[in-house]
Amino acid sequence: SFDLDAGILSVTFSETVNVSALECDMITFADTSNCSVPYTLTGCTINTSAVEYDLEDFAPPGYQPGGYGNASLWRTPFHYAISVDIILHLVDLNELKRMEIALSRGTTYLALTADTVVDQNGRPLLAYNCSSGMALLVDVYTEDQTPPVVQSFDLDLDTGYLTLYLSETVRTTTLVVMEISLHADDFIGNSSRLMLTPPTGSVQGSTPVLEILLSADDLNEVKRLSELAISNQTTFVTISSTALRDMVNNYLVPSVLMVTQYTADTTPPILQDYTLDMNLGQLIFTFDETVNASCFDPTQVSFQNFVSISYNGSEDNMTNNSYPLYCPVPMESQTLQLTGGVVLSNDSTILILEFSLEDLNELKRLDELADCYARVFLSLTNTSLCDMNMNYIVTIETDDAMPLAERKYIPDITRPRLESFNLNLTSEILTLSFSETVNASSFDVTMVTLLSGQPSLNNSVVWYTLMEGVLLNYHFHVLQIMLGTDDLNYIKRFPNFVSSMNNTFIAITNRTLSDMNGNAVLPEEALPVALFTPDRVNPNVISFDLDMNSNQLHLTFDETVNASSLQITGITLLSNVSPAVQNYTLTSSTSTSPDSPSISIDLDYSDVNEITRLTQLAVGASSTFLSIRTFTIADMSGNQVNPLAPLAAQPVLRYTPDEVSPMLVGFDLDLNTGLLWLEFDETVNASSLVLSDLLLQNVSDAITESSSSLQVYDSMQDLSDAVTLKVYF
């Protein structure tokens, strides 16, 4: 008979045999009489308390006629019996179950060799051979009714194996991993708990030792849960009855166990690949295991555009990856070590880093780095990241940097946006701040317009489109433009236009510029200024012209000035740099010029005559200098002009001499005093008067024979240069 439940084989022989000579390794179990699937025992144990012997064959002390002797008396001096209980070793019993032998009466056959046992006279057993199909079918069979028990378990986080040690062989195909969970203590409701999920690998076939290879997701989740499975004291398993069955479908005894052998993770994480998203400004890492997000140091991550940072131009230093036509070999080596960033993900196999704005803009500014996938290689130090057990990552050296896969490169398709602008009329710089690095070479200043307000809210908006400007920097997210003189002068002409925070707005078109990937900037209708700095620079006289023919003085300043602020008495003409021989300060001249960098002054009659009276002043370019005082004029912001002291008087740029002949505009004659007054339209040189050319007559027309006239020839004159000359008869 065979009791699979107890693991006992009971054999009865035809006569007394020498039990002590029984050879267990000569006993073979099989599934059929011809042993299609045989298994030979490796050993066994005889249950000496259950052996029986026949008194007809042997009569030891304590003989009882017709009955069996005392087994205890038999055990010591004798080793003979006709019936014996053989206890199978657990290893053999489990192997029988694994091979699906003796799982029922119909699959329980026994084959014995002649050497299995001998009788008391040393004669061998009659063999029951498999080869002859003589294996014995079991007479009495007791099936396995004992449920399997998980006796202990091990967890190896280095290899990812959960090993269950069971009381018997189980059928691995019945494993339901969802019925197994790990938790941090023996209280099943603990929050740090993980229910296993398929797919999970395990040893194929049936076995009493079940090695379950945790799925990558489960293993990473175990590592992610910071309070679970970090030591023996935090590693427990719960297994339900339906998690597993033995070879005859007995369900498992449910259990909660503490780990027997715990092996911590000692393997450093490895970067498997990465994605560079230039559109969202993110770097997405994929690792072979869960990593500790709080351990990440982005400053230990670097980009380069060659596989080796020590690239020297030779083919040996180049990557094996080919550069496509749209992403050719860089002309120069460019690198970027990150300065910071924000981790957007939690502990996981995937880590998402959002670049700092500075790093993202710098990455875009470097025009041969990260502008396409083939120009991206990544390196990192072993201190850049660790896993959940503080194992630091495997270093990626700068001389063997990791290339970026083509499908892992996401180009920038987001259009840049003008976020703010500053206008400084003191430094004359317009500063434009964009949402990302822009291509300075694409900038068109004529696509920039300044406005006094928002057109949608105000119909009387003053606007002006810039005509010129000089970029002061290259590819950056902030551009600085030195405004042109003509643009500045036009802007400053209007007191209610671009003169304060309230009336300074900007508009750009989609043709103003593009980013480093060619995305055109978003148009902006009227963005208010973020920081406005008024003009705090005093204007300067840069030149002046004097036209004595038209009696005009032209002043040119380095910026638009407020014509209405002109104080004429602040202007002095000098014959030379101080100490001047002669000088004259204007008194009554006026100007009708509009606000402009150039002011024209109409010299009035008295000022012109006084200037011409001074014979050494303004008679040529070498005798014409200008001095002005601070109060003379101010710019549109009220800044007064920088003075020109006599010692630093400005020489005339263009001088036009008086080429118009003076005209006699009237005369008076007093016969009582004998005085003749001659009045001219300008100051004349008195010494140049020729008295003999003066003729008094009694008619206004031409003299005739009937007319009377007097030629002045014997008279005296006043030699003072003036508009009016006196002649004494």
For each residue, the residues with C-beta under 8 A, 3 or more apart:
1: 9 10 138 139 140 141 142
2: 8 9 10 102 108 110 138 140 141 142
3: 6 7 8 9 10 142
4: 7 93 102 103 141 142 143 144 248
5: 142 143 144 145 146
6: 3 142
7: 3 4 87 88 90 93
8: 2 3 47 85 86 87 88
9: 1 2 3 27 44 85 86 88 110
10: 1 2 3 83 84 85 86 140
11: 83 84 86 110
12: 82 83
13: 16 17 82 83 117 119 125
14: 82
15: 54 57 82 119
16: 13 53 54 57 58 80 81 82 119 120
17: 13 21 22 80 81 82 117 118 119 120 125
18: 21 22 79 80 117 118 119 120 122
19: 22 46 51 79 80 81 84 117
20: 79
21: 17 18 79 117 118
22: 17 18 19 46 84 86 116 117
23: 26 27 115 116 117
24: 27 41 42 43 44 86
25: 40 41 42 43
26: 23 40 112 113 115 116
27: 9 23 24 40 41 44 86 110 111 112 116
28: 35 38 39 40 41 110 111 112 130 135
29: 38 39 40 41 96 101 102 108 109 110 111
30: 33 34 35 36 37 38 39 101 109 110 111 130 135
31: 35 36 37 100 101 102 107 109
32: 35 36 37 107 109 135
33: 30 109 133 134 135 137
34: 30 130 131 133 135
35: 28 30 31 32 38 109 111 130 135
36: 30 31 32
37: 30 31 32 99 100 101
38: 28 29 30 35 101 111 130
39: 28 29 30 92 95 96 99 101
40: 25 26 27 28 29
41: 24 25 27 28 29 44 88 89 92
42: 24 25 89 91 92
43: 24 25 89 92
44: 9 24 27 41 86 87 88 89 92
45: 86 87 89
46: 19 22 51 84 85 86 87
47: 8 50 51 84 85 86 87
48: 51 71 75
49: 71
50: 47 71 84 85
51: 19 46 47 48 71 74 75 81 83 84 85
52: 68 71 81 82 83
53: 16 57 58 68 69 74 78 80 81 82
54: 15 16 57 58 68 82
55: 58 59 63 64 65 66 67 68 69
56:
57: 15 16 53 54 80 82 120
58: 16 53 54 55 69 78 80 120
59: 55 63 69
60: 63 69 73 74 77 78
61: 73
62: 69 70 73
63: 55 59 60 69
64: 55 67 68 69
65: 55
66: 55
67: 55 64
68: 52 53 54 55 64 71
69: 53 55 58 59 60 62 63 64 73 74
70: 62 73 74
71: 48 49 50 51 52 68 74 75
72: 75 76
73: 60 61 62 69 70 76 77
74: 51 53 60 69 70 71 77 78 80 81
75: 48 51 71 72 78
76: 72 73
77: 60 73 74
78: 53 58 60 74 75
79: 18 19 20 21
80: 16 17 18 19 53 57 58 74 120
81: 16 17 19 51 52 53 74 84
82: 12 13 14 15 16 17 52 53 54 57
83: 10 11 12 13 51 52
84: 10 11 19 22 46 47 50 51 81
85: 8 9 10 46 47 50 51
86: 8 9 10 11 22 24 27 44 45 46 47
87: 7 8 44 45 46 47
88: 7 8 9 41 44 92 93 96
89: 41 42 43 44 45 92 93
90: 7 93 94 168 208
91: 42 94 95
92: 39 41 42 43 44 88 89 95 96
93: 4 7 88 89 90 96 97 168 169
94: 90 91 97 98 168 169 207 208
95: 39 91 92 98 99 169
96: 29 39 88 92 93 99 101 102
97: 93 94 100 101 103 144 168 169 206 246 247
98: 94 95 169 205 206 207 247
99: 37 39 95 96
100: 31 37 97 103 107 206 247
101: 29 30 31 37 38 39 96 97 107 108
102: 2 4 29 31 96 107 108 138
103: 4 97 100 107 143 144 247 248
104: 107 108 141 143
105: 108 137 138 141
106:
107: 31 32 100 101 102 103 104
108: 2 29 101 102 104 105 137 138 141
109: 29 30 31 32 33 35 135 136 137 138
110: 2 9 11 27 28 29 30 128 135 136 138
111: 27 28 29 30 35 38 128 129 130 134 135 136
112: 26 27 28 116 117 125 127 128 136
113: 26 116 125 127 129
114: 124 125 126 127
115: 23 26 124 125
116: 22 23 26 27 112 113 125
117: 13 17 18 19 21 22 23 112 125
118: 17 18 21 121 122 123 124 125
119: 13 15 16 17 18 122 123
120: 16 17 18 57 58 80
121: 118
122: 18 118 119
123: 118 119
124: 114 115 118
125: 13 17 112 113 114 115 116 117 118
126: 114
127: 112 113 114 134
128: 110 111 112 134 135 136
129: 111 113 132 134 135
130: 28 30 34 35 38 111 133 134 135
131: 34
132: 129
133: 33 34 130
134: 33 111 127 128 129 130
135: 28 30 32 33 34 35 109 110 111 128 129 130
136: 109 110 111 112 128
137: 33 105 108 109
138: 1 2 102 105 108 109 110 141
139: 1
140: 1 2 10
141: 1 2 4 104 105 108 138
142: 1 2 3 4 5 6
143: 4 5 103 104 248
144: 4 5 97 103 168 246 247 248 250
145: 5 250
146: 5 167 168 250
147: 241 246 250 251 252 253
148: 166 167 168 170 244 245 246 250 252 253
149: 166 167 252 253 255
150: 153 164 165 166 167 237 239 252 253 255 257
151: 165 166 167
152: 165 257 260
153: 150 162 163 164 165 237 257 259 260
154: 161 162 163 165 259 260 261 262 263
155: 161 162 163 182 229 235 237 259 261 262 263
156: 159 160 161 162 163 261 263
157: 160 219 222 223 229 263 264 265 389
158: 263 264 265 266 267
159: 156 263
160: 156 157 213 214 219
161: 154 155 156 211 212 213 214
162: 153 154 155 156 180 182 196 211 212 214 237
163: 153 154 155 156 209 210 211 212
164: 150 153 209 210 212 239
165: 150 151 152 153 154 208 209 260
166: 148 149 150 151 169 170 208 209 210 244
167: 146 148 149 150 151 208
168: 90 93 94 97 144 146 148 208 246 247
169: 93 94 95 97 98 166 206 207 208 246 247
170: 148 166 174 206 207 208 210 244 245 246 247 252
171: 174 206 244 245 246 247 249
172: 175 202 203 204 205 206 207 210
173:
174: 170 171 244 245 249
175: 172 202 210 212 243 244
176: 179 180 242 243 244
177: 180 196 197 198 200 212 243
178: 195 196 197 198
179: 176 239 240 242 243 244
180: 162 176 177 195 196 212 237 238 239 240 243
181: 188 193 194 195 196 237 238
182: 155 162 193 194 196 222 228 229 235 236 237 238
183: 187 188 190 192 193 194 228 236 237 238
184: 190 192 193 225 227 228 229 234 235 236
185: 190 233 234 236
186: 236 256 258
187: 183 190
188: 181 183 193 238 256
189: 193
190: 183 184 185 187 193
191:
192: 183 184 225 226 227 228 234
193: 181 182 183 184 188 189 190 228
194: 181 182 183 218 221 222 225 228
195: 178 180 181
196: 162 177 178 180 181 182 200 212 214 215 218
197: 177 178 200 215 217 218
198: 177 178 215
199: 215
200: 177 196 197 212 213 214 215 218
201: 212 213 215
202: 172 175 210 211 212 213
203: 172 207 209 210 211
204: 172
205: 98 172
206: 97 98 100 169 170 171 172 247
207: 94 98 169 170 172 203 210
208: 90 94 165 166 167 168 169 170
209: 163 164 165 166 203
210: 163 164 166 170 172 175 202 203 207 244
211: 161 162 163 202 203
212: 161 162 163 164 175 177 180 196 200 201 202
213: 160 161 200 201 202
214: 160 161 162 196 200 218 219 222
215: 196 197 198 199 200 201 218 219
216: 219 220 349
217: 197 220 221
218: 194 196 197 200 214 215 221 222
219: 157 160 214 215 216 222 223 289
220: 216 217 223 224 289 290 348 349
221: 194 217 218 224 225 290
222: 157 182 194 214 218 219 225 228 229
223: 157 219 220 265 289 290 347 387 388 389
224: 220 221 290 346 347 348 388
225: 184 192 194 221 222 228 229
226: 192 230 347 388
227: 184 192 230 234
228: 182 183 184 192 193 194 222 225 234 235
229: 155 157 182 184 222 225 234 235 262
230: 226 227 234 235 264 389
231: 234 235 262 264
232: 235 258 259 262
233: 185 258
234: 184 185 192 227 228 229 230 231
235: 155 182 184 228 229 230 231 232 258 259 262
236: 182 183 184 185 186 256 257 258 259
237: 150 153 155 162 180 181 182 183 256 257 259
238: 180 181 182 183 188 254 255 256
239: 150 164 179 180 243 244 252 254 255 256 257
240: 179 180 243 252 254
241: 147 251 252 253 254
242: 176 179 251 252
243: 175 176 177 179 180 239 240 252
244: 148 166 170 171 174 175 176 179 210 239 251 252
245: 148 170 171 174 249 250 251 252
246: 97 144 147 148 168 169 170 171 249 250 252
247: 97 98 100 103 144 168 169 170 171 206
248: 4 103 143 144
249: 171 174 245 246
250: 144 145 146 147 148 245 246
251: 147 241 242 244 245
252: 147 148 149 150 170 239 240 241 242 243 244 245 246 255
253: 147 148 149 150 241
254: 238 239 240 241
255: 149 150 238 239 252
256: 186 188 236 237 238 239
257: 150 152 153 236 237 239
258: 186 232 233 235 236
259: 153 154 155 232 235 236 237 262
260: 152 153 154 165
261: 154 155 156
262: 154 155 229 231 232 235 259
263: 154 155 156 157 158 159
264: 157 158 230 231 389
265: 157 158 223 289 387 388 389 391
266: 158 389 391
267: 158 289 391
268: 382 387 391 392 393 394
269: 287 288 289 291 385 386 387 391 393 394
270: 287 288 393 394
271: 274 285 286 287 380 393 394 396 402
272: 286 287 288
273: 286 402 405 408
274: 271 283 284 285 286 378 402 404 408
275: 282 283 284 286 408 409 410
276: 283 284 370 373 376 404 408 409 410
277: 280 281 282 283 284 410
278: 281 363 364 370 409 410 411 412 517
279: 410 411 412 413 414
280: 277 354 410
281: 277 278 354 355 357 360
282: 275 277 344 352 353 354 355
283: 274 275 276 277 301 341 352 353 355
284: 274 275 276 277 350 351 352 353
285: 271 274 350 351 352 353
286: 271 272 273 274 275 349 350
287: 269 270 271 272 290 291 349 350 351 385 393
288: 269 270 272 349
289: 219 220 223 265 267 269 349 387
290: 220 221 223 224 287 347 348 349 387 388
291: 269 287 295 296 347 348 349 351 385 386 387 388 393
292: 295 296 347 385 386 387 388 390
293: 296 343 345 346 347 348 351
294: 347
295: 291 292 385 386 390
296: 291 292 293 343 351 353 384 385
297: 300 383 384 385
298: 301 338 339 340 341 343 353 384
299: 337 338 339 340
300: 297 380 381 383 384
301: 283 298 337 338 353 378 379 380 384
302: 335 336 337 338 378 379 380 398
303: 335 336 338 363 369 370 376 377 378
304: 309 333 334 335 336 369 377 379 398 401
305: 330 333 334 335 368 369 370 375 376 377
306: 309 311 317 318 319 330 333 377 401
307: 311 317 318 319 321 377 400 401 403
308: 311 317 398 399 400 401
309: 304 306 333 335 379 398 399 401
310: 317 398 399
311: 306 307 308 317 318 333
312: 317
313: 317
314: 317 318
315: 318
316:
317: 306 307 308 310 311 312 313 314
318: 306 307 311 314 315 329
319: 306 307 377 403
320:
321: 307 374 403
322: 374
323: 327 328 329 374 375
324: 327 328 372 374
325: 328
326: 372
327: 323 324 371 372 373 374 375
328: 323 324 325
329: 318 323
330: 305 306 333 334 368 369 375
331: 368
332: 368
333: 304 305 306 309 311 330
334: 304 305 330 366 368 369
335: 302 303 304 305 309 369
336: 302 303 304 359 362 363 366 369
337: 299 301 302
338: 298 299 301 302 303 341 355 356 359
339: 298 299 356 358 359
340: 298 299 356 358 359
341: 283 298 338 353 354 355 356 359
342: 353 354 356
343: 293 296 298 351 352 353 354
344: 282 352 353 354
345: 293 348 350 351 352
346: 224 293
347: 223 224 226 290 291 292 293 294 388
348: 220 224 290 291 293 345 351
349: 216 220 286 287 288 289 290 291
350: 284 285 286 287 345
351: 284 285 287 291 293 296 343 345 348 385
352: 282 283 284 285 343 344 345
353: 282 283 284 285 296 298 301 341 342 343 344
354: 280 281 282 341 342 343 344
355: 281 282 283 338 341 359 360 363
356: 338 339 340 341 342 359 360
357: 281 360 361 477
358: 339 340 361 362
359: 336 338 339 340 341 355 356 362 363
360: 281 355 356 357 363 364 436 437
361: 357 358 364 365 436 437 476 477
362: 336 358 359 365 366 437
363: 278 303 336 355 359 360 366 369 370
364: 278 360 361 370 412 436 437 475 515 516 517
365: 361 362 437 474 475 476 516
366: 334 336 362 363 369 370
367: 371 475 516
368: 305 330 331 332 334 371 375
369: 303 304 305 330 334 335 336 363 366 375 376
370: 276 278 303 305 363 364 366 375 376
371: 327 367 368 375 516 517
372: 324 326 327 375 376 409 411
373: 276 327 376 404 405 406 408 409
374: 321 322 323 324 327 403 404 406
375: 305 323 327 330 368 369 370 371 372
376: 276 303 305 369 370 372 373 403 404 409
377: 303 304 305 306 307 319 401 402 403 404
378: 274 301 302 303 396 401 402 404
379: 301 302 304 309 396 397 398 401 402
380: 271 300 301 302 384 385 393 395 396
381: 300 384 395
382: 268 392 393 394 395
383: 297 300 392
384: 296 297 298 300 301 380 381 393
385: 269 287 291 292 295 296 297 351 380 392 393
386: 269 291 292 295 390 391 392 393
387: 223 265 268 269 289 290 291 292 390 391 393
388: 223 224 226 265 290 291 292 347
389: 157 223 230 264 265 266
390: 292 295 386 387
391: 265 266 267 268 269 386 387
392: 268 382 383 385 386
393: 268 269 270 271 287 291 380 382 384 385 386 387
394: 268 269 270 271 382
395: 380 381 382
396: 271 378 379 380 400 401 402
397: 379 400 401
398: 302 304 308 309 310 379 401
399: 308 309 310
400: 307 308 396 397
401: 304 306 307 308 309 377 378 379 396 397 398
402: 271 273 274 377 378 379 396
403: 307 319 321 374 376 377
404: 274 276 373 374 376 377 378 408 409
405: 273 373 408 409
406: 373 374 409
407:
408: 273 274 275 276 373 404 405
409: 275 276 278 372 373 376 404 405 406
410: 275 276 277 278 279 280
411: 278 279 372 517
412: 278 279 364 436 515 516 517 519
413: 279 517 519
414: 279 436 519
415: 515 519 520 521 522
416: 434 435 436 438 513 514 515 519 521 522
417: 434 435 521 522 524
418: 421 432 433 434 435 506 508 521 522 524 527
419: 433 434 435
420: 433 527 530
421: 418 430 431 432 433 506 527 529 530
422: 430 431 433 529 530 531 532 533
423: 430 431 450 498 504 529 531 532 533
424: 427 428 429 430 431 531 532 533
425: 428 488 491 492 498 533 534 535 637
426: 533 534 535 536 537
427: 424 533
428: 424 425 482 483 488
429: 424 472 480 481 482 483
430: 421 422 423 424 448 469 480 481 483
431: 421 422 423 424 478 479 480 481
432: 418 421 478 479 480 481
433: 418 419 420 421 422 477 478 530
434: 416 417 418 419 437 438 477 478 479 515 521
435: 416 417 418 419 477
436: 360 361 364 412 414 416 477 515 516
437: 360 361 362 364 365 434 475 476 477 515 516
438: 416 434 442 443 475 476 477 479 513 514 515 516 521
439: 442 443 475 513 514 515 516 518
440: 443 471 473 474 475 476 479 513
441:
442: 438 439 513 514
443: 438 439 440 471 479 512 513
444: 447 511 512 513
445: 448 466 467 468 469 481
446: 465 466 467
447: 444 508 509 511 512 513
448: 430 445 465 466 469 506 507 508 512
449: 463 464 465 466 506 507 508
450: 423 463 464 465 466 491 497 498 504 505 506 507
451: 454 455 461 462 463 505 506 507 526
452: 458 461 462 463 494 496 497 498 503 504 505
453: 457 458 461 503 505 526
454: 451 457 458 461 505 525 526
455: 451 458 459 461 525 526
456: 525 526
457: 453 454
458: 452 453 454 455 461
459: 455
460:
461: 451 452 453 454 455 458
462: 451 452 494 496 497
463: 449 450 451 452 507
464: 449 450 487 490 491 497 498
465: 446 448 449 450
466: 445 446 448 449 450 469 483 484 487
467: 445 446 484 486 487
468: 445 483 484 486 487
469: 430 445 448 466 481 482 483 484 487
470: 481 482 484
471: 440 443 474 479 480 481 482
472: 429 480 481 482
473: 440 476 478 479 480
474: 365 440 471
475: 364 365 367 437 438 439 440 516
476: 361 365 437 438 440 473 479
477: 357 361 433 434 435 436 437 438
478: 431 432 433 434 473
479: 431 432 434 438 440 443 471 473 476 513
480: 429 430 431 432 471 472 473
481: 429 430 431 432 445 469 470 471 472
482: 428 429 469 470 471 472
483: 428 429 430 466 468 469 487 488 491
484: 466 467 468 469 470 487 488
485: 488 489 558 559 597
486: 467 468 489 490
487: 464 466 467 468 469 483 484 490 491
488: 425 428 483 484 485 491 492 559 560
489: 485 486 492 493 559 560 596 597
490: 464 486 487 493 560
491: 425 450 464 483 487 488 494 497 498
492: 425 488 489 498 535 559 560 595 635 636 637
493: 489 490 497 560 594 595 596 636
494: 452 462 491 497 498 499
495: 499 636
496: 452 462 499 503
497: 450 452 462 464 491 493 494 503
498: 423 425 450 452 464 491 492 494 503 504
499: 494 495 496 503 504 534 636 637
500: 503 504 532 534
501: 504 528 529 532
502:
503: 452 453 496 497 498 499 500
504: 423 450 452 498 499 500 501 528 529 532
505: 450 451 452 453 454 526 527 528 529
506: 418 421 448 449 450 451 524 526 527 529
507: 448 449 450 451 463 523 524 525 526 527
508: 418 447 448 449 512 521 523 524
509: 447 512 523
510: 520 521 522 523
511: 444 447 520
512: 443 444 447 448 508 509 521
513: 416 438 439 440 442 443 444 447 479 520 521
514: 416 438 439 442 518 519 520 521
515: 364 412 415 416 434 436 437 438 439 518 519 521
516: 364 365 367 371 412 436 437 438 439 475
517: 278 364 371 411 412 413
518: 439 514 515
519: 412 413 414 415 416 514 515
520: 415 510 511 513 514
521: 415 416 417 418 434 438 508 510 512 513 514 515
522: 415 416 417 418 510
523: 507 508 509 510
524: 417 418 506 507 508 527
525: 454 455 456 507
526: 451 453 454 455 456 505 506 507
527: 418 420 421 505 506 507 524
528: 501 504 505
529: 421 422 423 501 504 505 506 532
530: 420 421 422 433
531: 422 423 424
532: 422 423 424 500 501 504 529
533: 422 423 424 425 426 427 536
534: 425 426 499 500 637
535: 425 426 492 559 635 636 637 639
536: 426 533 637 639
537: 426 559 635 639
538: 635 639 640 641 642
539: 557 558 559 561 633 634 635 639 641 642
540: 557 558 641 642
541: 544 555 556 557 626 628 641 642 644 650
542: 556 557 558
543: 556 650 653
544: 541 553 554 555 556 626 650 652 653
545: 553 554 556 652 653 654 655 656
546: 552 553 554 573 618 624 652 654 655 656
547: 550 551 552 553 554 654 656
548: 551 608 611 612 618 655 656 657 658
549: 656 657 658 659 660
550: 547 656
551: 547 548 602 603 608
552: 546 547 600 601 602 603
553: 544 545 546 547 571 586 589 600 601 603
554: 544 545 546 547 598 599 600 601
555: 541 544 598 599 600 601 626 633
556: 541 542 543 544 545 597 598 653
557: 539 540 541 542 560 561 597 598 599 633 635 641
558: 485 539 540 542 597
559: 485 488 489 492 535 537 539 597 635
560: 488 489 490 492 493 557 595 596 597 635 636
561: 539 557 565 595 596 597 599 633 634 635 636 641
562: 565 595 633 634 635 636 638
563: 566 591 593 594 595 596 599 633
564: 595
565: 561 562 633 634
566: 563 591 599 601 632 633
567: 570 631 632 633
568: 571 586 587 588 589 590 591 601
569: 585 586 587
570: 567 628 629 630 631 632 633
571: 553 568 585 586 601 626 627 628 632
572: 583 584 585 586 626 627 628 646
573: 546 583 584 585 586 611 617 618 624 625 626 627
574: 577 578 580 582 583 617 625 626 627 646 649
575: 580 581 582 583 614 616 617 618 623 624 625
576: 580 581 623 625
577: 574 580 625 646 647 648 649
578: 574 645 646 647 649
579: 646
580: 574 575 576 577 583 625 646 649
581: 575 576 616 617
582: 574 575 614 615 616 617
583: 572 573 574 575 580 617 627 646
584: 572 573 607 610 611 614 617
585: 569 571 572 573
586: 553 568 569 571 572 573 589 601 603 607
587: 568 569 606 607
588: 568 604 606 607
589: 553 568 586 601 602 603 604 607
590: 568 601 602 604
591: 563 566 568 599 600 601 602
592: 600 602
593: 563 596 598 599 600
594: 493 563
595: 492 493 560 561 562 563 564 636
596: 489 493 560 561 563 593 599
597: 485 489 556 557 558 559 560 561
598: 554 555 556 557 593
599: 554 555 557 561 563 566 591 593 596 633
600: 552 553 554 555 591 592 593
601: 552 553 554 555 566 568 571 586 589 590 591
602: 551 552 589 590 591 592
603: 551 552 553 586 589 607 608 611
604: 588 589 590 607 608
605: 608 609
606: 587 588 609 610
607: 584 586 587 588 589 603 604 610 611
608: 548 551 603 604 605 611 612 682 683
609: 605 606 612 613 682 683 722 723
610: 584 606 607 613 614 683
611: 548 573 584 603 607 608 614 617 618
612: 548 608 609 618 658 682 683
613: 609 610 683 721 722
614: 575 582 584 610 611 617 618
615: 582 619 685 721
616: 575 581 582 619 623
617: 573 574 575 581 582 583 584 611 614 623 624
618: 546 548 573 575 611 612 614 623 624 655
619: 615 616 623 657
620: 623 624 655 657
621: 624 651 652 655
622:
623: 575 576 616 617 618 619 620
624: 546 573 575 617 618 620 621 651 652 655
625: 573 574 575 576 577 580 649 650 651 652
626: 541 544 555 571 572 573 574 644 649 650 651 652
627: 571 572 573 574 583 643 644 645 646 649 650
628: 541 570 571 572 632 633 641 643 644
629: 570 632 643
630: 570 640 641 642 643
631: 567 570 640
632: 566 567 570 571 628 629 640 641 643
633: 539 555 557 561 562 563 565 566 567 570 599 628 640 641
634: 539 561 562 565 637 638 639 640 641
635: 492 535 537 538 539 557 559 560 561 562 638 639 641
636: 492 493 495 499 535 560 561 562 595
637: 425 492 499 534 535 536 634
638: 562 634 635
639: 535 536 537 538 539 634 635
640: 538 630 631 632 633 634
641: 538 539 540 541 557 561 628 630 632 633 634 635
642: 538 539 540 541 630
643: 627 628 629 630 632
644: 541 626 627 628 648 649 650
645: 578 627 648 649
646: 572 574 577 578 579 580 583 627 649
647: 577 578
648: 577 644 645
649: 574 577 578 580 625 626 627 644 645 646
650: 541 543 544 625 626 627 644
651: 621 624 625 626
652: 544 545 546 621 624 625 626 655
653: 543 544 545 556
654: 545 546 547
655: 545 546 548 618 620 621 624 652
656: 545 546 547 548 549 550
657: 548 549 619 620
658: 548 549 612 682
659: 549
660: 549
661:
662: 680 681 682 684
663: 680 681
664: 667 678 679 680
665: 679 680 681
666: 679
667: 664 676 677 678 679
668: 675 676 677 679
669: 675 676 677 696
670: 673 674 675 676 677
671: 674
672:
673: 670
674: 670 671 728 729
675: 668 669 670 726 727 728 729
676: 667 668 669 670 694 712 715 726 727 728 729
677: 667 668 669 670 724 725 726 727
678: 664 667 689 694 724 725 726 727
679: 664 665 666 667 668 723 724
680: 662 663 664 665 683 684 723 724 725
681: 662 663 665 723
682: 608 609 612 658 662 723
683: 608 609 610 612 613 680 721 722 723
684: 662 680 688 689 721 722 723 725
685: 615 688 689 721
686: 689 717 718 719 720 721 722 725
687: 719 721
688: 684 685
689: 678 684 685 686 717 725 727
690: 693 694
691: 694 712 713 715 717 727
692: 711 712 713
693: 690
694: 676 678 690 691 711 712 727
695: 709 710 711 712
696: 669 709 710 711 712
697: 703 707 708 709 710
698: 707 708 709
699: 702 703 704 707
700:
701: 704
702: 699
703: 697 699 707 709
704: 699 701 707
705:
706:
707: 697 698 699 703 704
708: 697 698
709: 695 696 697 698 703
710: 695 696 697
711: 692 694 695 696
712: 676 691 692 694 695 696 715 727 729
713: 691 692
714:
715: 676 691 712 727 728 729
716: 727 728
717: 686 689 691 725 726 727 728
718: 686 722 725 726 727 728
719: 686 687
720: 686
721: 613 615 683 684 685 686 687
722: 609 613 683 684 686 718 725
723: 609 679 680 681 682 683 684
724: 677 678 679 680
725: 677 678 680 684 686 689 717 718 722
726: 675 676 677 678 717 718
727: 675 676 677 678 689 691 694 712 715 716 717 718
728: 674 675 676 715 716 717 718
729: 674 675 676 712 715
